[in-house]
Amino acid sequence: MDDFQQQRTGAPRPEGPAADLPEPGPEAAAASAALTARIAAEIAAAGGWIGFDRYMAMALYEPGLGYYSSGKPVFGPGGDFVTAPELTPLFGAALSRQVGSWLAACGSAQPLVIEFGAGSGALASQLLNSLERQGFGNLRYQIVELSGDLRRLQRKTIAARMPQMVERIEWLDAMPVGFRGVVIGNEVLDAMPVRTFEWDGARLLEVGVGIEDGRLGWAARPADAGLEQQVTQLGVDQSAWHLPYRSEICPQQSAWLSTVAGAMQAGAILLLDYGFPAAEYYHPQRVGGTLMSHYRHRSLTDPFVWPGLQDITAHVDFSRLLAAGESAGLQPLGFASQARFLLNCGLLDELEVLPRDEQRLWFSQAQAVQRLVSEAEMGELFKAIAFGKDMPATASLPGFVDGDRLDSLR
């Protein structure tokens, strides 16, 4: 730790193509340096190496310093990336058609929606507005959120857009148990820490994080039995991998879904995120995996630049997620591209009924819709997957009525 501090007084600076990135301000740079020192101390205490999942957890969620827990703006034009709800309220309006169908099928006296990873609160405000128009005036809306900064941002967003709904929302520190309702998660799974592995044709390595020349960086060691078993069970032809083959796996996604399934008495789960079926995720030519970072609307491949100031994500293996859901007793309800799901849910109908008095506003919404459904943008890379538990057979699935690809996950 002392050697590290002597060699570096700040956070790792970008090199190569990343060196052209805009510099953070002094306060942000100091926070990143503090987080870097804390990560380095943990590496030293662990004998010189930690798993990448631990590094990713600290970089994103370390109290007061992590990307999602430091209070810095991360969403929208002033942050590092834009999610679908920030693009247009029509996203939430379309989702509400499927959510409303499930709420009606649940038959609860007081319908319930639970959102994980509510971000800025934009999707919550959109769903509250649309579901109220569908007749769910007594809807309960719960947000599971650990970050105090994000809770404040969500409350502020909802108060500005749906002030009459703020008191109807309950923020939770943990998942409730024994509930009946609908669980929503938009871009939740991709932010769960992953384990990184590399196959060199002879042995499997776990690629974690160490310190070399005073800098955080990749460091490999032989994989443990647990990781070896998980990689063996990916369900793909590993003999075709181009070597050395590096990728990642996310046990936390499966564990999270199993926990939700166990807590749910009855209802449905809708998850939207970017990812692939296993055969595509672990394609022989995808030799670098899917790990990416986002900094001021730029995509990076170096997760060690300014820890705490850049988002770190990995795509979702939807085949593994399907298997986890089925193992937990959930019924798969559908899997489709985001474009097909939103179009099935009437996204274009929502756009069509917008008044065209203000042409500039209407065209901005039309452009947002194009971005949501275009194969070159978010339409194909992003997917929607749904699970049910003890749902009536009569529950309708408007979002998956056309273009269901569940078979591609098996």
Contacts in CASP RR format, 6 or more apart in sequence:
PFRMAT RR
TARGET T0000
AUTHOR 0000-0000-0000
METHOD contacts of the structure
MODEL  1
MDDFQQQRTGAPRPEGPAADLPEPGPEAAAASAALTARIAAEIAAAGGWI
GFDRYMAMALYEPGLGYYSSGKPVFGPGGDFVTAPELTPLFGAALSRQVG
SWLAACGSAQPLVIEFGAGSGALASQLLNSLERQGFGNLRYQIVELSGDL
RRLQRKTIAARMPQMVERIEWLDAMPVGFRGVVIGNEVLDAMPVRTFEWD
GARLLEVGVGIEDGRLGWAARPADAGLEQQVTQLGVDQSAWHLPYRSEIC
PQQSAWLSTVAGAMQAGAILLLDYGFPAAEYYHPQRVGGTLMSHYRHRSL
TDPFVWPGLQDITAHVDFSRLLAAGESAGLQPLGFASQARFLLNCGLLDE
LEVLPRDEQRLWFSQAQAVQRLVSEAEMGELFKAIAFGKDMPATASLPGF
VDGDRLDSLR
1 37 0 8 1.000
1 40 0 8 1.000
1 41 0 8 1.000
1 44 0 8 1.000
3 214 0 8 1.000
4 37 0 8 1.000
4 40 0 8 1.000
4 44 0 8 1.000
4 211 0 8 1.000
4 214 0 8 1.000
5 37 0 8 1.000
5 40 0 8 1.000
7 213 0 8 1.000
7 214 0 8 1.000
8 36 0 8 1.000
8 214 0 8 1.000
8 215 0 8 1.000
9 33 0 8 1.000
10 29 0 8 1.000
10 32 0 8 1.000
10 33 0 8 1.000
10 36 0 8 1.000
11 29 0 8 1.000
11 32 0 8 1.000
11 33 0 8 1.000
11 35 0 8 1.000
11 36 0 8 1.000
11 306 0 8 1.000
11 307 0 8 1.000
11 309 0 8 1.000
12 36 0 8 1.000
12 215 0 8 1.000
12 216 0 8 1.000
12 304 0 8 1.000
12 305 0 8 1.000
12 306 0 8 1.000
12 307 0 8 1.000
13 19 0 8 1.000
13 305 0 8 1.000
13 306 0 8 1.000
14 21 0 8 1.000
14 302 0 8 1.000
14 305 0 8 1.000
14 306 0 8 1.000
18 300 0 8 1.000
18 302 0 8 1.000
18 305 0 8 1.000
21 295 0 8 1.000
21 296 0 8 1.000
21 298 0 8 1.000
21 300 0 8 1.000
21 305 0 8 1.000
22 296 0 8 1.000
23 29 0 8 1.000
24 32 0 8 1.000
24 306 0 8 1.000
24 309 0 8 1.000
28 72 0 8 1.000
28 306 0 8 1.000
28 309 0 8 1.000
29 306 0 8 1.000
31 65 0 8 1.000
31 70 0 8 1.000
31 308 0 8 1.000
31 309 0 8 1.000
32 306 0 8 1.000
32 307 0 8 1.000
32 308 0 8 1.000
32 309 0 8 1.000
34 65 0 8 1.000
35 58 0 8 1.000
35 59 0 8 1.000
35 62 0 8 1.000
35 65 0 8 1.000
35 66 0 8 1.000
35 307 0 8 1.000
35 308 0 8 1.000
36 216 0 8 1.000
36 307 0 8 1.000
38 58 0 8 1.000
38 62 0 8 1.000
38 65 0 8 1.000
39 50 0 8 1.000
39 55 0 8 1.000
39 58 0 8 1.000
39 59 0 8 1.000
39 209 0 8 1.000
39 216 0 8 1.000
39 307 0 8 1.000
40 211 0 8 1.000
40 216 0 8 1.000
42 50 0 8 1.000
42 54 0 8 1.000
42 58 0 8 1.000
43 49 0 8 1.000
43 50 0 8 1.000
43 209 0 8 1.000
43 210 0 8 1.000
43 211 0 8 1.000
43 216 0 8 1.000
44 211 0 8 1.000
48 210 0 8 1.000
48 211 0 8 1.000
48 219 0 8 1.000
49 208 0 8 1.000
49 209 0 8 1.000
49 210 0 8 1.000
49 219 0 8 1.000
49 221 0 8 1.000
50 208 0 8 1.000
50 209 0 8 1.000
50 210 0 8 1.000
51 195 0 8 1.000
51 196 0 8 1.000
51 206 0 8 1.000
51 208 0 8 1.000
51 209 0 8 1.000
52 193 0 8 1.000
52 194 0 8 1.000
52 195 0 8 1.000
52 196 0 8 1.000
52 207 0 8 1.000
52 208 0 8 1.000
52 209 0 8 1.000
52 248 0 8 1.000
52 303 0 8 1.000
53 193 0 8 1.000
53 194 0 8 1.000
53 195 0 8 1.000
53 252 0 8 1.000
54 193 0 8 1.000
54 209 0 8 1.000
55 208 0 8 1.000
55 209 0 8 1.000
55 216 0 8 1.000
55 303 0 8 1.000
56 193 0 8 1.000
56 194 0 8 1.000
56 303 0 8 1.000
56 312 0 8 1.000
57 193 0 8 1.000
58 66 0 8 1.000
58 307 0 8 1.000
59 66 0 8 1.000
59 67 0 8 1.000
59 303 0 8 1.000
59 307 0 8 1.000
59 308 0 8 1.000
59 312 0 8 1.000
60 66 0 8 1.000
60 67 0 8 1.000
60 68 0 8 1.000
60 69 0 8 1.000
60 191 0 8 1.000
60 193 0 8 1.000
60 308 0 8 1.000
60 311 0 8 1.000
60 312 0 8 1.000
61 67 0 8 1.000
61 68 0 8 1.000
61 69 0 8 1.000
62 69 0 8 1.000
62 308 0 8 1.000
63 69 0 8 1.000
64 70 0 8 1.000
64 71 0 8 1.000
65 308 0 8 1.000
66 307 0 8 1.000
66 308 0 8 1.000
67 74 0 8 1.000
67 308 0 8 1.000
67 309 0 8 1.000
67 310 0 8 1.000
67 311 0 8 1.000
67 312 0 8 1.000
68 74 0 8 1.000
68 147 0 8 1.000
68 150 0 8 1.000
68 191 0 8 1.000
69 147 0 8 1.000
69 149 0 8 1.000
70 149 0 8 1.000
70 308 0 8 1.000
71 147 0 8 1.000
71 149 0 8 1.000
72 309 0 8 1.000
73 79 0 8 1.000
74 80 0 8 1.000
74 81 0 8 1.000
74 311 0 8 1.000
75 81 0 8 1.000
75 82 0 8 1.000
75 83 0 8 1.000
75 86 0 8 1.000
75 119 0 8 1.000
75 120 0 8 1.000
75 122 0 8 1.000
76 82 0 8 1.000
76 83 0 8 1.000
76 86 0 8 1.000
76 120 0 8 1.000
79 296 0 8 1.000
79 297 0 8 1.000
80 294 0 8 1.000
80 295 0 8 1.000
80 296 0 8 1.000
80 297 0 8 1.000
80 310 0 8 1.000
80 311 0 8 1.000
81 294 0 8 1.000
81 297 0 8 1.000
81 311 0 8 1.000
82 297 0 8 1.000
83 119 0 8 1.000
83 120 0 8 1.000
83 122 0 8 1.000
83 186 0 8 1.000
83 187 0 8 1.000
84 91 0 8 1.000
84 123 0 8 1.000
84 186 0 8 1.000
84 187 0 8 1.000
84 272 0 8 1.000
84 338 0 8 1.000
84 372 0 8 1.000
84 378 0 8 1.000
84 382 0 8 1.000
85 91 0 8 1.000
85 92 0 8 1.000
85 120 0 8 1.000
85 121 0 8 1.000
85 122 0 8 1.000
85 123 0 8 1.000
85 126 0 8 1.000
85 186 0 8 1.000
86 120 0 8 1.000
86 122 0 8 1.000
87 368 0 8 1.000
87 371 0 8 1.000
87 372 0 8 1.000
88 365 0 8 1.000
88 368 0 8 1.000
88 369 0 8 1.000
88 372 0 8 1.000
89 122 0 8 1.000
89 125 0 8 1.000
89 126 0 8 1.000
89 129 0 8 1.000
90 347 0 8 1.000
90 350 0 8 1.000
90 351 0 8 1.000
90 354 0 8 1.000
90 365 0 8 1.000
90 368 0 8 1.000
90 369 0 8 1.000
91 123 0 8 1.000
91 126 0 8 1.000
91 342 0 8 1.000
91 347 0 8 1.000
91 372 0 8 1.000
92 123 0 8 1.000
92 126 0 8 1.000
92 127 0 8 1.000
92 130 0 8 1.000
93 126 0 8 1.000
93 129 0 8 1.000
93 130 0 8 1.000
93 350 0 8 1.000
94 342 0 8 1.000
94 345 0 8 1.000
94 346 0 8 1.000
94 347 0 8 1.000
94 350 0 8 1.000
95 123 0 8 1.000
95 126 0 8 1.000
95 127 0 8 1.000
95 130 0 8 1.000
95 184 0 8 1.000
95 270 0 8 1.000
95 342 0 8 1.000
95 345 0 8 1.000
96 126 0 8 1.000
96 127 0 8 1.000
96 130 0 8 1.000
96 131 0 8 1.000
96 134 0 8 1.000
97 345 0 8 1.000
97 346 0 8 1.000
97 398 0 8 1.000
97 399 0 8 1.000
98 270 0 8 1.000
98 341 0 8 1.000
98 345 0 8 1.000
98 386 0 8 1.000
98 397 0 8 1.000
98 398 0 8 1.000
98 399 0 8 1.000
99 113 0 8 1.000
99 127 0 8 1.000
99 131 0 8 1.000
99 182 0 8 1.000
99 184 0 8 1.000
99 270 0 8 1.000
100 131 0 8 1.000
100 134 0 8 1.000
100 136 0 8 1.000
100 182 0 8 1.000
101 395 0 8 1.000
101 396 0 8 1.000
101 397 0 8 1.000
101 398 0 8 1.000
102 181 0 8 1.000
102 182 0 8 1.000
102 267 0 8 1.000
102 268 0 8 1.000
102 391 0 8 1.000
102 395 0 8 1.000
103 111 0 8 1.000
103 112 0 8 1.000
103 113 0 8 1.000
103 131 0 8 1.000
103 136 0 8 1.000
103 139 0 8 1.000
103 181 0 8 1.000
103 182 0 8 1.000
105 391 0 8 1.000
105 392 0 8 1.000
105 394 0 8 1.000
105 395 0 8 1.000
105 396 0 8 1.000
106 180 0 8 1.000
106 181 0 8 1.000
106 182 0 8 1.000
106 266 0 8 1.000
106 267 0 8 1.000
106 391 0 8 1.000
107 180 0 8 1.000
108 180 0 8 1.000
108 181 0 8 1.000
109 138 0 8 1.000
110 138 0 8 1.000
110 139 0 8 1.000
110 140 0 8 1.000
111 131 0 8 1.000
111 136 0 8 1.000
111 138 0 8 1.000
111 139 0 8 1.000
111 140 0 8 1.000
111 181 0 8 1.000
112 139 0 8 1.000
112 140 0 8 1.000
112 141 0 8 1.000
112 142 0 8 1.000
112 179 0 8 1.000
112 180 0 8 1.000
112 181 0 8 1.000
112 182 0 8 1.000
113 127 0 8 1.000
113 131 0 8 1.000
113 139 0 8 1.000
113 140 0 8 1.000
113 141 0 8 1.000
113 142 0 8 1.000
113 181 0 8 1.000
113 182 0 8 1.000
113 183 0 8 1.000
113 184 0 8 1.000
114 142 0 8 1.000
114 143 0 8 1.000
114 144 0 8 1.000
114 175 0 8 1.000
114 176 0 8 1.000
114 179 0 8 1.000
114 181 0 8 1.000
114 182 0 8 1.000
114 183 0 8 1.000
114 184 0 8 1.000
115 123 0 8 1.000
115 124 0 8 1.000
115 127 0 8 1.000
115 141 0 8 1.000
115 142 0 8 1.000
115 143 0 8 1.000
115 144 0 8 1.000
115 183 0 8 1.000
115 184 0 8 1.000
115 185 0 8 1.000
116 144 0 8 1.000
116 183 0 8 1.000
116 184 0 8 1.000
116 185 0 8 1.000
116 188 0 8 1.000
117 143 0 8 1.000
117 144 0 8 1.000
117 145 0 8 1.000
117 185 0 8 1.000
117 186 0 8 1.000
117 187 0 8 1.000
117 188 0 8 1.000
118 124 0 8 1.000
118 143 0 8 1.000
118 145 0 8 1.000
118 150 0 8 1.000
118 154 0 8 1.000
119 150 0 8 1.000
119 153 0 8 1.000
119 154 0 8 1.000
120 153 0 8 1.000
120 154 0 8 1.000
120 157 0 8 1.000
121 143 0 8 1.000
121 153 0 8 1.000
121 154 0 8 1.000
121 157 0 8 1.000
121 158 0 8 1.000
122 157 0 8 1.000
122 161 0 8 1.000
123 184 0 8 1.000
123 186 0 8 1.000
124 141 0 8 1.000
124 143 0 8 1.000
124 154 0 8 1.000
124 157 0 8 1.000
124 158 0 8 1.000
124 169 0 8 1.000
125 157 0 8 1.000
125 158 0 8 1.000
125 161 0 8 1.000
125 162 0 8 1.000
125 165 0 8 1.000
127 141 0 8 1.000
127 184 0 8 1.000
128 139 0 8 1.000
128 141 0 8 1.000
128 158 0 8 1.000
128 162 0 8 1.000
128 165 0 8 1.000
128 168 0 8 1.000
128 169 0 8 1.000
129 161 0 8 1.000
129 162 0 8 1.000
129 165 0 8 1.000
131 137 0 8 1.000
131 139 0 8 1.000
132 139 0 8 1.000
132 165 0 8 1.000
139 168 0 8 1.000
140 168 0 8 1.000
140 170 0 8 1.000
141 165 0 8 1.000
141 168 0 8 1.000
141 169 0 8 1.000
141 170 0 8 1.000
142 169 0 8 1.000
142 170 0 8 1.000
142 171 0 8 1.000
142 172 0 8 1.000
142 176 0 8 1.000
143 151 0 8 1.000
143 154 0 8 1.000
143 169 0 8 1.000
143 170 0 8 1.000
143 171 0 8 1.000
143 172 0 8 1.000
144 171 0 8 1.000
144 172 0 8 1.000
144 173 0 8 1.000
144 174 0 8 1.000
144 175 0 8 1.000
145 151 0 8 1.000
145 154 0 8 1.000
145 171 0 8 1.000
145 172 0 8 1.000
146 173 0 8 1.000
151 171 0 8 1.000
154 171 0 8 1.000
155 166 0 8 1.000
155 169 0 8 1.000
155 171 0 8 1.000
158 165 0 8 1.000
158 166 0 8 1.000
158 169 0 8 1.000
159 166 0 8 1.000
175 259 0 8 1.000
175 260 0 8 1.000
175 263 0 8 1.000
176 263 0 8 1.000
177 263 0 8 1.000
178 263 0 8 1.000
178 264 0 8 1.000
178 265 0 8 1.000
179 263 0 8 1.000
179 264 0 8 1.000
179 265 0 8 1.000
180 264 0 8 1.000
180 265 0 8 1.000
180 266 0 8 1.000
180 267 0 8 1.000
181 264 0 8 1.000
181 266 0 8 1.000
181 267 0 8 1.000
181 268 0 8 1.000
182 267 0 8 1.000
182 268 0 8 1.000
182 269 0 8 1.000
182 270 0 8 1.000
183 260 0 8 1.000
183 264 0 8 1.000
183 267 0 8 1.000
183 268 0 8 1.000
183 269 0 8 1.000
183 270 0 8 1.000
184 270 0 8 1.000
185 270 0 8 1.000
185 271 0 8 1.000
185 272 0 8 1.000
186 271 0 8 1.000
186 272 0 8 1.000
186 273 0 8 1.000
187 272 0 8 1.000
187 273 0 8 1.000
187 274 0 8 1.000
188 271 0 8 1.000
188 273 0 8 1.000
189 250 0 8 1.000
189 253 0 8 1.000
189 256 0 8 1.000
189 271 0 8 1.000
189 273 0 8 1.000
189 316 0 8 1.000
189 321 0 8 1.000
190 273 0 8 1.000
190 274 0 8 1.000
190 275 0 8 1.000
190 313 0 8 1.000
190 314 0 8 1.000
190 315 0 8 1.000
190 316 0 8 1.000
191 311 0 8 1.000
191 312 0 8 1.000
191 313 0 8 1.000
192 250 0 8 1.000
192 252 0 8 1.000
192 253 0 8 1.000
192 256 0 8 1.000
193 250 0 8 1.000
193 252 0 8 1.000
194 248 0 8 1.000
194 249 0 8 1.000
194 250 0 8 1.000
194 252 0 8 1.000
194 291 0 8 1.000
194 314 0 8 1.000
195 206 0 8 1.000
195 227 0 8 1.000
195 230 0 8 1.000
195 248 0 8 1.000
195 249 0 8 1.000
195 250 0 8 1.000
195 251 0 8 1.000
196 206 0 8 1.000
196 207 0 8 1.000
196 208 0 8 1.000
196 246 0 8 1.000
196 247 0 8 1.000
196 248 0 8 1.000
196 291 0 8 1.000
197 204 0 8 1.000
197 205 0 8 1.000
197 206 0 8 1.000
197 207 0 8 1.000
197 223 0 8 1.000
197 227 0 8 1.000
197 231 0 8 1.000
197 246 0 8 1.000
197 247 0 8 1.000
197 248 0 8 1.000
197 249 0 8 1.000
198 204 0 8 1.000
198 205 0 8 1.000
198 207 0 8 1.000
198 220 0 8 1.000
198 244 0 8 1.000
198 245 0 8 1.000
198 246 0 8 1.000
199 205 0 8 1.000
199 231 0 8 1.000
199 238 0 8 1.000
199 241 0 8 1.000
199 243 0 8 1.000
199 244 0 8 1.000
199 245 0 8 1.000
199 246 0 8 1.000
200 243 0 8 1.000
200 244 0 8 1.000
201 243 0 8 1.000
201 244 0 8 1.000
203 222 0 8 1.000
203 223 0 8 1.000
204 222 0 8 1.000
204 223 0 8 1.000
204 227 0 8 1.000
204 228 0 8 1.000
204 231 0 8 1.000
205 220 0 8 1.000
205 221 0 8 1.000
205 222 0 8 1.000
205 223 0 8 1.000
206 220 0 8 1.000
206 221 0 8 1.000
206 222 0 8 1.000
206 223 0 8 1.000
206 224 0 8 1.000
206 227 0 8 1.000
207 218 0 8 1.000
207 219 0 8 1.000
207 220 0 8 1.000
207 246 0 8 1.000
208 218 0 8 1.000
208 219 0 8 1.000
208 220 0 8 1.000
208 221 0 8 1.000
209 216 0 8 1.000
209 217 0 8 1.000
209 218 0 8 1.000
209 219 0 8 1.000
209 304 0 8 1.000
210 216 0 8 1.000
210 217 0 8 1.000
210 218 0 8 1.000
210 219 0 8 1.000
211 217 0 8 1.000
212 219 0 8 1.000
215 304 0 8 1.000
216 304 0 8 1.000
216 307 0 8 1.000
217 304 0 8 1.000
223 231 0 8 1.000
227 249 0 8 1.000
230 249 0 8 1.000
230 251 0 8 1.000
231 238 0 8 1.000
231 249 0 8 1.000
234 249 0 8 1.000
234 278 0 8 1.000
234 282 0 8 1.000
234 317 0 8 1.000
234 320 0 8 1.000
235 278 0 8 1.000
235 319 0 8 1.000
236 278 0 8 1.000
236 279 0 8 1.000
236 282 0 8 1.000
237 284 0 8 1.000
238 245 0 8 1.000
238 282 0 8 1.000
240 284 0 8 1.000
241 282 0 8 1.000
241 284 0 8 1.000
241 287 0 8 1.000
242 284 0 8 1.000
242 285 0 8 1.000
242 287 0 8 1.000
244 287 0 8 1.000
245 284 0 8 1.000
245 287 0 8 1.000
245 288 0 8 1.000
246 287 0 8 1.000
246 288 0 8 1.000
246 289 0 8 1.000
247 281 0 8 1.000
247 282 0 8 1.000
247 286 0 8 1.000
247 288 0 8 1.000
247 289 0 8 1.000
247 290 0 8 1.000
248 289 0 8 1.000
248 290 0 8 1.000
248 291 0 8 1.000
248 314 0 8 1.000
249 317 0 8 1.000
249 320 0 8 1.000
250 314 0 8 1.000
250 316 0 8 1.000
250 317 0 8 1.000
250 320 0 8 1.000
253 316 0 8 1.000
253 317 0 8 1.000
253 320 0 8 1.000
253 321 0 8 1.000
253 324 0 8 1.000
254 320 0 8 1.000
254 321 0 8 1.000
254 323 0 8 1.000
254 324 0 8 1.000
254 325 0 8 1.000
255 324 0 8 1.000
257 269 0 8 1.000
257 321 0 8 1.000
257 324 0 8 1.000
257 325 0 8 1.000
257 328 0 8 1.000
257 330 0 8 1.000
257 387 0 8 1.000
258 324 0 8 1.000
258 325 0 8 1.000
258 327 0 8 1.000
258 328 0 8 1.000
260 269 0 8 1.000
261 269 0 8 1.000
261 325 0 8 1.000
261 328 0 8 1.000
261 329 0 8 1.000
261 330 0 8 1.000
261 387 0 8 1.000
261 389 0 8 1.000
262 328 0 8 1.000
264 389 0 8 1.000
265 389 0 8 1.000
265 390 0 8 1.000
266 389 0 8 1.000
266 390 0 8 1.000
266 391 0 8 1.000
267 388 0 8 1.000
267 389 0 8 1.000
267 390 0 8 1.000
267 391 0 8 1.000
268 333 0 8 1.000
268 386 0 8 1.000
268 387 0 8 1.000
268 388 0 8 1.000
268 389 0 8 1.000
268 391 0 8 1.000
268 395 0 8 1.000
269 330 0 8 1.000
269 386 0 8 1.000
269 387 0 8 1.000
269 388 0 8 1.000
270 384 0 8 1.000
270 385 0 8 1.000
270 386 0 8 1.000
271 321 0 8 1.000
271 384 0 8 1.000
271 385 0 8 1.000
271 386 0 8 1.000
272 338 0 8 1.000
272 341 0 8 1.000
272 382 0 8 1.000
272 383 0 8 1.000
272 384 0 8 1.000
273 315 0 8 1.000
273 316 0 8 1.000
273 382 0 8 1.000
273 383 0 8 1.000
274 315 0 8 1.000
274 316 0 8 1.000
274 378 0 8 1.000
274 381 0 8 1.000
274 382 0 8 1.000
274 383 0 8 1.000
275 281 0 8 1.000
275 290 0 8 1.000
275 315 0 8 1.000
275 316 0 8 1.000
275 317 0 8 1.000
275 318 0 8 1.000
275 381 0 8 1.000
275 382 0 8 1.000
275 383 0 8 1.000
276 315 0 8 1.000
276 316 0 8 1.000
276 317 0 8 1.000
276 318 0 8 1.000
277 317 0 8 1.000
277 318 0 8 1.000
277 319 0 8 1.000
277 405 0 8 1.000
277 408 0 8 1.000
277 409 0 8 1.000
278 317 0 8 1.000
278 318 0 8 1.000
278 319 0 8 1.000
278 320 0 8 1.000
278 409 0 8 1.000
279 319 0 8 1.000
279 408 0 8 1.000
280 286 0 8 1.000
281 290 0 8 1.000
281 315 0 8 1.000
281 317 0 8 1.000
281 319 0 8 1.000
282 317 0 8 1.000
289 314 0 8 1.000
290 314 0 8 1.000
290 315 0 8 1.000
291 301 0 8 1.000
291 303 0 8 1.000
291 312 0 8 1.000
291 313 0 8 1.000
291 314 0 8 1.000
292 299 0 8 1.000
292 300 0 8 1.000
292 301 0 8 1.000
292 312 0 8 1.000
292 313 0 8 1.000
292 314 0 8 1.000
293 299 0 8 1.000
293 300 0 8 1.000
293 301 0 8 1.000
293 302 0 8 1.000
293 303 0 8 1.000
293 305 0 8 1.000
293 310 0 8 1.000
293 311 0 8 1.000
293 312 0 8 1.000
293 313 0 8 1.000
294 300 0 8 1.000
294 310 0 8 1.000
294 311 0 8 1.000
294 313 0 8 1.000
295 305 0 8 1.000
295 306 0 8 1.000
295 309 0 8 1.000
295 310 0 8 1.000
295 311 0 8 1.000
300 310 0 8 1.000
303 310 0 8 1.000
303 312 0 8 1.000
316 383 0 8 1.000
318 335 0 8 1.000
318 383 0 8 1.000
318 385 0 8 1.000
318 409 0 8 1.000
319 409 0 8 1.000
319 410 0 8 1.000
321 385 0 8 1.000
322 332 0 8 1.000
322 335 0 8 1.000
322 385 0 8 1.000
322 406 0 8 1.000
322 409 0 8 1.000
322 410 0 8 1.000
325 332 0 8 1.000
325 387 0 8 1.000
326 332 0 8 1.000
329 389 0 8 1.000
330 387 0 8 1.000
330 388 0 8 1.000
330 389 0 8 1.000
331 387 0 8 1.000
331 388 0 8 1.000
331 389 0 8 1.000
331 391 0 8 1.000
332 385 0 8 1.000
332 386 0 8 1.000
332 387 0 8 1.000
332 388 0 8 1.000
332 406 0 8 1.000
333 386 0 8 1.000
333 387 0 8 1.000
333 388 0 8 1.000
333 391 0 8 1.000
333 397 0 8 1.000
333 400 0 8 1.000
334 384 0 8 1.000
334 385 0 8 1.000
334 386 0 8 1.000
334 397 0 8 1.000
334 400 0 8 1.000
334 404 0 8 1.000
334 406 0 8 1.000
335 383 0 8 1.000
335 384 0 8 1.000
335 385 0 8 1.000
335 386 0 8 1.000
335 400 0 8 1.000
335 404 0 8 1.000
335 405 0 8 1.000
335 406 0 8 1.000
335 408 0 8 1.000
335 409 0 8 1.000
336 344 0 8 1.000
336 383 0 8 1.000
336 384 0 8 1.000
336 399 0 8 1.000
336 400 0 8 1.000
336 403 0 8 1.000
336 404 0 8 1.000
336 405 0 8 1.000
337 379 0 8 1.000
337 380 0 8 1.000
337 382 0 8 1.000
337 383 0 8 1.000
337 384 0 8 1.000
337 403 0 8 1.000
337 405 0 8 1.000
338 372 0 8 1.000
338 373 0 8 1.000
338 378 0 8 1.000
338 379 0 8 1.000
338 380 0 8 1.000
338 381 0 8 1.000
338 382 0 8 1.000
338 383 0 8 1.000
338 384 0 8 1.000
339 372 0 8 1.000
339 373 0 8 1.000
339 374 0 8 1.000
339 375 0 8 1.000
339 378 0 8 1.000
339 379 0 8 1.000
339 380 0 8 1.000
340 399 0 8 1.000
340 402 0 8 1.000
340 403 0 8 1.000
341 384 0 8 1.000
341 399 0 8 1.000
341 400 0 8 1.000
342 372 0 8 1.000
342 373 0 8 1.000
343 373 0 8 1.000
344 398 0 8 1.000
344 399 0 8 1.000
344 400 0 8 1.000
344 401 0 8 1.000
344 402 0 8 1.000
344 403 0 8 1.000
345 398 0 8 1.000
345 399 0 8 1.000
346 398 0 8 1.000
347 369 0 8 1.000
347 372 0 8 1.000
347 373 0 8 1.000
348 369 0 8 1.000
351 365 0 8 1.000
351 366 0 8 1.000
351 369 0 8 1.000
354 362 0 8 1.000
354 365 0 8 1.000
355 362 0 8 1.000
356 362 0 8 1.000
370 377 0 8 1.000
371 377 0 8 1.000
371 378 0 8 1.000
372 378 0 8 1.000
372 379 0 8 1.000
373 379 0 8 1.000
384 399 0 8 1.000
384 400 0 8 1.000
386 397 0 8 1.000
386 400 0 8 1.000
END
